[in-house]
Amino acid sequence: MVKYPEVQNYVGGSFVGSNRSFLEVHNPSDGSVISRVPLSSQDDVDAAVASAQKAFPSWSATPIKERVQVFYRYKALLEKNIDELAALITEENGKVTSEARAEVLKSAELCEFACSLPQIAPGEVLEVSRGVECRVERYPLGVVAAITPFNFPNMVPNWSLPNAIALGNCLILKPSELVPLSAGKIAELLKEAGLPEGVLQIVNGGKEAVEAICDHPGIAAVSFVGSTKIAKVVYRRSTATLKRCLALGGAKNHLIVMPDAAKEMTSSNVVASMSGCAGQRCMAASVMVAVSRTDDIIERMVEHAKNIVPGRDIGPVISAAAKERIEKYIAEAEAAGAKVLVDGRRAVVKGKESGYFIGPTIIDHVTPDMRIAQDEVFGPVLVIIRAKGILDLAAPQPEPDMSIKSYAAPSQGAKLTPHVFDPGPLGNNEVEVAVTHCGICHSDIHLIDNDWGISSYPLIPGHEIVGTVTALGKSAKDLKVGQRVGIGWQAGSCMKCEWCKAGEENLCASAQPTCVGHAGGFADRARADARFAFPIPKAISSAEAAPLLCAGATVFSPLVDHKARRGTKLGVVGVGGLGHLALQFGRALGCNVTAFSTSKSKADEARRFGANRFIDLNDAAGMAAAANSLDLILTTAAADLPWDSLIAALRPKGTLCVLGMPENKVSIMAFPLLAGFKKVVGSNTGSRKMIKKMLAFAAKHRVVPTIERHPMTRVNEALQTVRDKSVRFRAVLEA
């Protein structure tokens, strides 16, 4: 049993049955039959025209101010019945509820315009000479017709209906046979609003009914909305009998996206335009011409498209035939060499497996000669045509490959895989560096695993970058192409805030980390603000320089900030990737250095790196002996430590500086801090000035990391040595 009764024509103010053949009406969401619609003939059109002609004299003689009162009431009824009208649209057309409600509200807005016609329609009177006037009079045509499409079963009829009727015409509406239910409800509401009998007729059906409307001598004008092919037929056939005709065909909308377009706004809006109403609207974005380097925008579009859930955010297409046709276009483009970035062909909605769903689909590297680039697909499909520059839009050509080849984590905790992206045009203050070496830091692991909740994917790690300058932005200063430089944790800052103006860019609230929301150095090229790229001293090799840019800066900065110098009693907790550099810097500064570790086996290494004494953290007697002996302690181990024992090791006014990231919260007794005026602080990689100072100091005093080298192509193996802590101090990738 179908949900709705058989659809009937509306003639003379009443619904009338038909003995004609019928067509099933389907709910696109699940494929179920919800009603059936009659396929009207010439006789049915004749009856509708006769009824309209009978009503026309009285209606056209009614003053326009009285005619529009019907539409004031009709607008109110649309708003009052919005839930029912929207539900009807959803059932017969498939729109999601928000789209269906928006359609009804647009119909109400169209009625507002019709209600304003008494102020717009009156003719003009011009006195052109004494006793001579030119007068413009407007008269209704008589019986007119509107042939409307399936994609907006409520709104498109209201494009024509309120205006035509308010201006004194009688109208015959021929809705799409795929969505006839909304038209019947429109008739009911207009009758309730007081529209006289015969002013509106509804004739359902297909080709035969359309041809009868075009040919009928009693119809003075026809409006049509549909495909271009049928629009041409309707226009030729209607004008052949001297009718006025307005025929709106299909559209193939092209969007031009430049490389400097706002990434988030552009990507979200293009996808919304492409996928809204399942792409079944004349203003849908169907072709995007991507000019030059726009891969970052396209990648974000892919993310947006993948987040759209069929059945929740996007409805089905109108029919099984439409679904098949759209999928054929996609397959044909793919076979011709286009790349499907997001494939909606396998969209299935649970509980609605028979629905006509196609998810958002994005197809890249489409060429203008492909059918999908030329035909109106009328589905949630966006094709991307590449263009080298704005002047090449008339004939897009392949551009040189300017993409960056990298290794990226596609998702949280995943192994890195090859990832190619277009970085877009070089910014005015940017530098591009051909990466020769990149260190691996524990921070890279944390970012890959999203331990800090700040990662986005695909994620390209790497913030200990060394390479040669290959390109400079127009405003980039103090560097030159071919120069060897390094880039550390920070790739830029606002350069305007109080901290940046004070030379402490590392404290800028808008600081740009090199591999958080930015492409890092596990790649063949990397970019940063040129002011955050530092020349590497000749005395330091590229492989050795890489870890200094993060690890070296991390330990050197607090030593300088807390005035470590000759005679300073310095403690370094941990003899690992950070600790072995802290020991070297401490020795070079002339400090008396104590190394702490839980591994007794590291005692000799600690002394080799610069420690004057070694204390096992697990040795209670040794820790007790260290009490009240140190001015500054740097904790470089990423572990939970005996914090109170370390506080006890500080002299009055001593400082404990946390560098390694503990696994849990730091818990410290307050009384020793209060009694001894002791401090617990943190530190990061330091300002630009600090990093330059560190590199110069390291070169002068031969402070270099102990490293293991790995080819970039074996990045996952190298990362594993850092994960399982088997690496000997620092791992460095080589291109």
C-alpha positions in Angstrom: 0.0 0.0 0.0 1.5 3.4 -1.0 1.7 6.2 1.5 -0.1 8.9 -0.6 -3.3 8.6 -2.7 -3.1 8.7 -6.4 -2.1 12.2 -7.7 -4.9 14.1 -9.5 -5.1 17.0 -11.8 -6.5 20.3 -10.4 -9.1 21.9 -12.6 -11.8 24.5 -11.8 -10.9 24.5 -8.1 -11.2 20.7 -7.6 -9.0 17.7 -7.9 -10.2 15.5 -10.8 -9.4 11.9 -11.5 -8.0 10.5 -14.7 -8.5 7.3 -16.7 -5.1 7.8 -18.3 -2.0 5.7 -17.8 0.1 6.3 -14.6 3.7 6.6 -13.6 4.9 5.5 -10.2 6.3 8.2 -7.8 9.3 7.0 -5.8 10.9 8.2 -2.6 14.6 8.6 -3.7 15.8 8.0 -0.2 14.7 4.3 -0.2 13.3 3.6 -3.6 9.9 2.9 -2.3 6.7 3.8 -4.3 4.8 6.5 -2.5 2.2 7.4 -5.1 1.4 7.4 -8.8 0.9 10.3 -11.2 -1.4 10.4 -14.3 0.2 11.0 -17.7 -2.2 13.7 -19.0 -3.1 14.0 -22.6 -4.2 16.8 -25.0 -7.7 16.4 -23.7 -6.6 17.1 -20.2 -4.8 20.2 -21.3 -7.8 21.4 -23.2 -10.0 21.0 -20.1 -7.6 23.0 -18.0 -7.3 25.8 -20.6 -11.1 26.0 -20.9 -11.5 26.3 -17.1 -8.8 29.1 -17.0 -10.4 31.0 -19.9 -13.7 30.9 -18.0 -12.1 32.4 -14.9 -9.9 35.0 -16.6 -12.5 37.8 -17.2 -13.5 38.1 -13.6 -10.0 37.6 -12.2 -8.3 40.1 -14.5 -11.0 42.7 -13.7 -10.2 42.4 -10.0 -8.1 45.3 -8.9 -4.4 44.3 -8.3 -4.5 45.4 -4.7 -7.3 42.9 -4.1 -5.5 40.1 -6.1 -2.4 40.3 -4.0 -4.3 39.9 -0.8 -4.5 36.2 -1.7 -0.7 36.0 -1.6 -0.4 37.8 1.7 -2.5 34.9 3.1 -0.7 32.3 1.0 2.6 33.4 2.3 1.3 33.1 5.9 0.1 29.6 5.1 3.4 28.6 3.6 5.1 29.6 6.9 2.4 28.0 9.0 2.7 24.7 7.1 6.4 24.7 6.6 7.0 21.4 8.5 4.4 19.5 6.3 5.7 21.1 3.1 9.3 20.4 3.9 8.5 16.8 4.8 6.7 16.4 1.4 9.8 17.8 -0.4 12.0 15.4 1.5 9.8 12.4 0.6 9.4 13.1 -3.1 12.7 14.9 -3.9 15.1 13.5 -1.2 16.4 16.8 0.2 17.6 16.8 3.7 15.2 18.6 6.1 17.3 21.8 6.3 17.3 22.2 2.5 13.6 21.4 2.3 12.7 24.1 4.9 15.0 26.6 3.1 13.1 25.9 -0.1 9.8 26.7 1.5 11.1 29.9 3.1 12.3 31.0 -0.4 8.8 30.4 -1.7 7.5 32.7 1.0 10.1 35.3 0.0 8.9 35.1 -3.6 5.4 35.8 -2.4 6.6 38.9 -0.7 7.7 40.2 -4.1 4.3 39.4 -5.6 2.7 41.4 -2.8 4.7 44.4 -3.8 3.4 44.4 -7.4 0.7 47.1 -6.8 3.6 49.5 -6.3 5.6 48.2 -9.3 3.1 47.3 -12.0 1.2 50.6 -12.6 2.0 52.2 -15.9 3.7 55.5 -16.4 2.1 58.7 -17.7 4.3 61.3 -19.5 3.1 64.7 -20.7 5.2 65.1 -23.8 3.4 68.3 -25.1 0.5 70.5 -24.2 -2.5 68.3 -24.2 -0.5 65.3 -25.4 0.3 62.4 -23.0 2.2 59.1 -23.5 0.6 56.5 -21.3 2.0 53.0 -20.5 -0.7 50.5 -19.7 -0.1 46.9 -18.6 -2.7 44.2 -19.2 -2.7 40.5 -18.3 -2.0 38.2 -21.1 -4.7 35.6 -20.3 -3.9 32.0 -19.8 -0.3 31.2 -19.2 1.6 28.0 -18.3 4.6 27.1 -16.2 6.5 23.8 -16.7 8.7 23.2 -13.7 11.5 20.7 -12.8 12.0 18.1 -10.1 14.8 19.8 -8.2 12.8 22.4 -6.4 9.2 21.1 -6.3 7.9 24.0 -4.1 10.1 26.9 -5.0 10.3 26.9 -8.8 6.5 26.8 -9.2 6.5 29.9 -7.0 8.9 31.7 -9.3 6.1 32.1 -11.8 2.8 31.4 -10.0 2.5 34.4 -7.6 3.6 37.0 -10.1 1.6 35.7 -13.1 -1.6 35.3 -11.0 -1.1 38.6 -9.1 -0.8 40.4 -12.4 -4.2 39.1 -13.5 -3.4 36.0 -15.5 -4.7 32.5 -15.0 -2.0 29.8 -14.8 -1.6 26.2 -15.7 1.1 24.5 -13.8 2.7 21.3 -15.2 5.0 20.0 -12.4 7.7 17.4 -13.0 6.1 13.9 -13.0 8.9 12.9 -10.6 7.7 15.3 -7.8 3.9 16.0 -8.3 2.9 16.0 -4.6 4.1 19.5 -3.7 2.1 21.0 -6.5 -1.1 19.5 -5.2 -0.4 21.0 -1.7 0.3 24.4 -3.3 -3.2 24.3 -4.9 -4.7 23.4 -1.5 -3.1 26.3 0.2 -4.0 28.8 -2.5 -7.6 27.7 -2.3 -7.5 28.2 1.4 -6.0 31.6 0.8 -9.0 32.6 -1.2 -7.9 32.1 -4.8 -11.0 31.8 -7.0 -11.8 28.6 -8.9 -10.2 28.3 -12.3 -7.4 30.8 -11.7 -4.9 27.9 -11.1 -5.0 24.6 -12.9 -2.5 21.7 -12.4 -1.9 19.3 -15.3 0.3 16.4 -14.4 2.2 14.2 -16.9 5.2 14.0 -19.2 6.1 14.7 -22.8 2.6 14.6 -24.2 1.3 17.2 -21.7 4.3 19.5 -22.4 3.8 19.3 -26.1 0.1 20.0 -25.7 0.9 23.1 -23.6 3.4 24.4 -26.2 1.0 23.8 -29.1 -2.3 25.1 -27.5 -3.6 28.2 -29.1 -5.4 29.3 -25.9 -2.1 29.6 -24.0 -0.4 33.0 -24.4 2.9 32.4 -22.7 5.0 29.6 -21.3 7.8 29.5 -18.8 10.1 26.5 -18.6 12.9 25.3 -16.3 14.8 22.1 -17.0 17.6 20.7 -19.2 19.0 22.7 -22.0 18.0 20.1 -24.5 14.3 20.2 -23.6 14.4 24.0 -23.1 15.4 24.4 -26.8 12.5 22.1 -27.8 10.0 24.0 -25.6 11.2 27.4 -26.9 11.0 26.4 -30.6 7.6 24.8 -30.2 6.1 27.5 -28.2 7.3 30.4 -30.3 6.2 28.6 -33.4 2.6 29.4 -32.3 3.6 33.0 -31.5 3.6 32.4 -27.7 5.9 34.4 -25.4 8.4 31.9 -24.0 11.0 32.1 -21.3 13.0 28.8 -21.2 15.7 28.3 -18.7 18.1 25.5 -19.5 20.9 23.8 -17.7 24.1 25.3 -16.4 27.8 24.3 -16.3 29.1 26.6 -13.6 32.9 27.2 -13.6 34.7 28.5 -10.5 38.2 30.0 -10.9 40.3 29.4 -7.8 43.6 31.4 -7.6 46.5 30.3 -5.4 46.0 33.2 -3.0 42.4 32.4 -2.3 41.4 32.1 1.3 41.9 28.4 1.9 39.2 27.6 4.4 36.5 29.9 3.0 37.2 28.7 -0.6 37.4 25.0 0.2 34.3 24.9 2.3 32.2 27.0 0.0 33.1 25.2 -3.1 32.3 21.8 -1.6 29.0 23.2 -0.2 28.1 24.6 -3.6 28.9 21.3 -5.3 27.1 19.0 -2.8 24.2 21.1 -1.7 20.8 19.6 -2.8 22.9 16.7 -4.0 24.3 18.9 -6.7 20.8 19.0 -8.4 20.6 22.8 -8.8 21.5 25.2 -11.6 23.9 27.2 -9.4 25.9 24.1 -8.2 29.7 24.3 -8.7 30.5 21.7 -11.3 33.9 22.7 -12.7 36.7 24.3 -10.7 39.6 25.8 -12.7 42.6 25.5 -10.4 45.1 28.1 -11.3 48.7 27.3 -10.5 49.5 26.0 -7.0 46.3 25.4 -5.3 46.9 21.8 -4.0 46.5 23.0 -0.4 43.0 24.3 -1.2 42.1 21.1 -3.0 43.4 18.9 -0.1 41.2 20.9 2.3 38.2 20.4 -0.1 38.8 16.7 0.0 38.7 16.8 3.8 35.4 18.7 3.7 33.9 16.4 1.2 34.8 13.3 3.2 33.1 14.7 6.2 29.8 15.0 4.4 27.6 12.0 5.4 25.0 10.7 2.9 21.6 10.5 4.4 22.5 13.1 7.1 24.2 16.0 5.3 23.3 15.2 1.7 20.2 13.6 0.2 19.9 11.2 -2.7 19.7 12.0 -6.4 16.2 12.0 -7.9 16.1 8.5 -9.5 17.9 5.3 -10.1 18.4 6.4 -13.7 20.0 9.6 -12.5 22.3 7.7 -10.2 23.3 5.4 -13.0 24.0 8.3 -15.4 26.1 10.2 -12.9 28.2 7.1 -12.0 28.7 6.5 -15.8 30.2 10.0 -16.1 32.6 9.4 -13.2 33.7 6.0 -14.6 34.2 7.5 -18.0 36.4 10.3 -16.7 38.4 7.9 -14.6 39.0 5.7 -17.6 40.2 8.7 -19.6 42.9 9.5 -17.0 41.2 11.7 -14.5 42.0 11.1 -10.8 39.1 10.5 -8.4 40.1 12.2 -5.2 36.8 11.6 -3.4 34.5 8.8 -4.7 30.8 8.9 -3.8 29.8 5.9 -6.0 29.8 3.5 -3.1 27.6 5.6 -0.8 25.2 3.5 1.2 22.8 4.7 3.9 22.0 2.1 6.6 18.4 1.1 6.4 18.0 2.8 3.0 20.2 0.5 0.9 17.8 0.9 -2.0 18.1 4.7 -2.0 19.6 6.6 -4.9 22.6 8.0 -2.9 25.8 9.3 -4.4 28.3 10.9 -2.0 30.3 14.0 -2.8 32.7 13.3 -5.6 35.8 15.3 -6.5 37.7 14.4 -9.7 41.1 16.0 -10.4 43.1 16.4 -13.6 40.0 16.5 -15.9 40.7 17.9 -19.3 38.3 20.2 -21.2 37.6 17.7 -23.9 36.1 15.1 -21.5 32.4 14.8 -21.5 32.2 15.3 -17.7 33.8 18.7 -18.2 31.2 19.7 -20.8 27.9 18.2 -19.9 25.7 19.1 -16.9 26.1 16.1 -14.7 23.5 17.4 -12.2 24.8 15.5 -9.2 27.3 16.1 -6.3 30.3 15.9 -8.6 33.0 18.5 -8.9 35.7 18.3 -11.6 39.0 20.1 -11.4 40.7 21.4 -14.5 44.3 22.6 -14.0 45.6 25.9 -15.5 49.1 27.3 -15.4 48.0 30.9 -15.0 45.2 33.3 -15.4 46.0 33.9 -19.1 45.8 30.2 -19.8 42.2 29.8 -18.7 41.0 29.7 -22.3 43.2 26.7 -23.0 44.5 25.1 -19.8 47.8 23.4 -20.1 49.8 21.1 -17.8 52.2 23.1 -15.7 55.7 22.1 -14.6 55.6 19.9 -11.5 56.3 22.2 -8.6 55.1 19.8 -6.0 56.9 18.9 -2.9 57.6 15.2 -2.3 57.4 14.3 1.4 56.7 11.6 3.9 53.5 12.1 5.9 51.4 10.4 8.5 48.0 10.0 6.9 46.3 9.5 10.3 47.0 9.4 14.0 49.8 6.9 14.8 50.1 5.7 11.2 53.3 4.8 9.5 54.6 7.6 7.2 53.8 7.2 3.5 54.9 9.2 0.4 52.9 12.3 0.1 53.0 14.8 -2.8 51.5 18.3 -2.4 51.6 21.7 -4.2 52.8 24.3 -1.7 51.4 27.2 -3.7 53.2 30.4 -4.5 56.1 31.4 -2.3 55.2 34.1 0.2 56.9 37.5 0.1 58.9 36.8 3.3 59.3 33.0 2.7 62.4 31.0 1.9 62.3 27.6 0.2 65.0 25.1 1.2 66.2 22.0 -0.6 66.4 19.6 2.4 69.6 17.7 2.7 69.3 16.6 6.3 66.5 16.5 8.9 66.8 15.4 12.5 64.2 13.3 14.3 63.0 14.5 17.6 60.7 12.9 20.2 58.3 15.8 19.4 57.9 14.3 15.9 56.6 11.1 17.5 54.2 13.0 19.8 52.8 14.9 16.8 52.4 11.7 14.7 50.5 10.1 17.6 48.7 13.4 18.4 49.7 13.1 22.0 49.2 16.8 22.4 45.9 17.1 20.6 47.2 19.7 18.1 47.9 17.5 15.1 46.1 17.5 11.7 46.6 15.0 9.0 48.2 14.3 6.6 51.1 15.4 8.9 54.6 16.0 7.6 57.0 15.9 10.6 60.5 17.3 10.8 61.7 20.5 12.5 65.4 20.1 12.5 66.0 21.0 8.9 69.2 21.7 7.1 69.5 22.4 3.4 70.3 25.0 0.7 68.2 28.0 -0.3 66.5 27.4 -3.6 64.1 30.4 -3.7 63.3 33.6 -1.8 60.2 35.7 -1.6 60.3 39.3 -2.8 60.7 40.7 0.7 63.0 38.0 2.1 66.4 39.6 3.2 69.8 38.5 4.6 69.8 35.2 2.7 70.8 34.2 -0.8 70.1 31.3 -3.1 72.5 28.5 -2.6 73.2 29.4 1.0 73.2 26.6 3.7 70.6 27.3 6.3 68.7 25.6 9.1 65.1 25.7 10.2 64.1 24.7 13.7 60.8 24.2 15.7 59.4 27.7 14.7 58.8 28.6 11.0 57.3 32.1 11.7 55.6 34.5 14.0 53.5 37.6 13.8 56.5 39.9 14.2 54.1 42.6 15.5 53.2 41.6 19.1 55.0 42.8 22.2 57.1 39.6 22.4 58.1 39.7 18.8 59.1 43.4 19.1 61.1 42.5 22.2 63.0 39.9 20.2 61.3 36.9 21.9 59.4 35.5 19.0 59.3 32.1 20.6 56.7 33.5 23.0 54.4 34.9 20.2 50.8 33.7 20.6 50.7 33.4 16.8 53.9 31.5 16.4 53.9 29.0 13.5 55.4 25.7 14.5 57.3 24.1 11.5 55.2 20.9 11.5 51.9 21.8 13.2 49.5 23.0 10.5 52.5 23.4 8.3 54.6 21.1 6.2 57.7 19.9 8.0 61.1 18.7 6.8 60.6 15.1 6.0 60.5 16.2 2.4 62.7 17.2 -0.5 61.9 20.9 0.1 60.7 22.9 3.0 59.5 26.5 3.5 59.5 29.0 6.4 59.6 32.7 7.0 63.1 33.6 5.9 63.7 35.4 9.2 63.5 31.9 10.9 66.1 30.3 8.6 69.5 30.5 10.1 72.9 30.3 8.3 74.9 27.3 9.4 78.5 28.0 10.4 81.1 26.4 8.3 82.6 24.5 11.3 79.5 22.4 11.7 78.5 19.7 9.2 74.9 19.6 8.0 74.2 16.3 9.6 75.5 17.6 13.0 73.7 21.0 12.6 70.3 19.4 12.3 69.8 18.3 15.9 71.2 21.6 17.2 68.3 23.5 15.6 65.8 22.1 18.2 67.6 19.9 20.7 70.6 22.3 20.9 68.5 25.4 21.2 66.3 23.8 23.8 69.2 23.2 26.2 71.3 26.3 25.4 68.4 28.8 25.9 67.8 28.1 29.6 71.6 28.0 30.3 71.8 31.6 28.9 68.5 32.7 30.4 69.6 31.6 33.9 73.1 33.0 33.5 75.1 29.7 33.6 78.8 30.6 33.5 82.2 29.6 34.9 81.7 28.4 38.4 77.9 27.7 38.1 77.0 24.4 39.6 74.9 22.8 37.0 72.8 19.6 37.1 71.7 17.7 34.0 69.1 15.0 34.4 69.2 12.5 31.6 72.1 11.5 29.4 70.2 11.1 26.1 69.4 13.2 23.0 69.0 16.4 24.9 71.1 15.6 27.9 74.3 14.9 26.0 74.2 18.3 24.4 73.4 20.0 27.7 76.5 18.4 29.2 78.6 19.7 26.4 77.2 23.2 26.5 77.6 23.3 30.3 81.3 22.3 30.1 81.9 24.8 27.4 80.4 27.6 29.6 82.8 26.6 32.4 80.1 25.1 34.7 80.8 22.5 37.3 78.5 19.8 35.8 76.7 16.9 37.6 74.9 14.3 35.5 71.9 12.4 36.8 70.6 9.2 35.3 68.9 6.0 36.2 71.4 4.1 34.0 74.7 3.5 35.8 76.1 2.4 32.4 76.0 6.0 31.2 78.4 7.3 33.8 81.5 7.1 31.5 79.6 8.7 28.6 78.3 11.5 30.8 81.9 12.3 31.9 83.1 12.1 28.2 80.4 14.7 27.3 81.5 17.0 30.1 80.2 15.9 33.5 82.4 16.4 36.5 80.4 13.8 38.6 77.7 11.3 38.0 74.8 10.4 40.3 72.4 7.5 40.0 68.9 8.8 40.5 68.0 5.5 42.2 71.0 5.8 44.7 69.4 7.3 47.8 72.8 8.0 49.4 74.1 9.7 46.3 71.0 11.9 46.0 71.3 12.8 49.7 74.9 13.8 49.2 73.9 16.1 46.3 71.5 18.1 48.6 71.9 21.8 48.6 74.7 21.7 45.9 73.4 23.0 42.6 72.4 26.4 41.2 70.6 25.1 38.2 69.2 21.8 37.2 68.0 21.0 33.6 65.7 17.9 33.4 66.1 16.6 29.8 64.5 13.1 30.3 60.9 12.7 29.1 60.0 10.7 32.2 58.5 11.1 35.7 61.4 12.0 38.1 62.0 12.2 41.8 61.0 15.8 41.8 61.4 16.5 45.6 64.9 15.0 45.6 65.9 17.2 42.8 64.4 20.3 44.5 66.5 19.2 47.6 69.6 19.2 45.4 69.2 22.9 44.7 70.9 25.6 46.6 68.8 28.5 48.0 67.5 30.5 45.1 68.3 27.6 42.8 66.2 26.8 39.7 64.8 23.6 38.4 64.1 23.9 34.6 61.9 21.3 33.0 62.8 20.6 29.4 61.8 16.9 28.8 58.1 16.3 28.8 57.1 14.1 31.8 54.4 11.5 31.2 52.4 12.7 34.2 51.8 15.9 36.1 54.8 17.2 38.1 54.0 17.0 41.8 56.3 18.9 44.2 56.2 19.7 47.9 55.7 23.4 48.3 57.6 23.9 51.6 61.2 23.4 50.1 60.4 26.0 47.4 59.2 28.5 50.0 61.9 27.9 52.5 64.7 28.0 49.9 63.4 30.7 47.5 63.7 28.0 44.9 62.0 28.0 41.5 60.5 25.5 39.0 60.4 26.8 35.5 60.1 25.7 31.9 61.8 26.7 28.7 61.4 26.2 24.9 63.7 26.4 21.9 64.5 30.1 22.3 64.3 33.2 20.2 65.9 33.9 16.8 68.7 35.7 18.5 69.2 32.8 20.9 69.4 30.3 18.1 72.0 32.3 16.2 74.0 32.7 19.4 73.7 28.9 20.0 75.0 28.0 16.5 77.9 30.4 16.8 78.8 29.1 20.3 78.5 25.5 19.2 80.8 26.2 16.2 83.4 27.9 18.4 83.5 25.3 21.2 82.9 22.3 19.0 79.6 21.3 20.6 78.0 18.7 18.3 75.5 15.9 18.7 76.3 12.2 18.5 74.2 11.0 15.6 73.0 8.0 13.6 72.3 8.6 9.9 69.4 7.1 8.0 68.3 7.6 4.4 65.1 9.6 4.1 63.5 6.6 2.2 63.8 4.5 5.4 62.1 7.1 7.6 59.8 4.6 9.4 62.8 2.5 10.5 64.5 5.6 11.7 61.4 6.7 13.6 61.2 3.3 15.3 64.7 3.7 16.7 63.5 6.9 18.4 60.3 5.2 19.6 62.1 2.3 21.2 65.0 4.4 22.5 67.6 2.3 20.7 69.0 5.3 18.9 72.4 6.5 20.0 71.5 10.0 21.1 70.1 11.6 17.9 68.8 10.3 14.5 69.2 12.3 11.3 67.6 11.6 8.0 69.6 12.2 4.9 68.2 13.0 1.5 
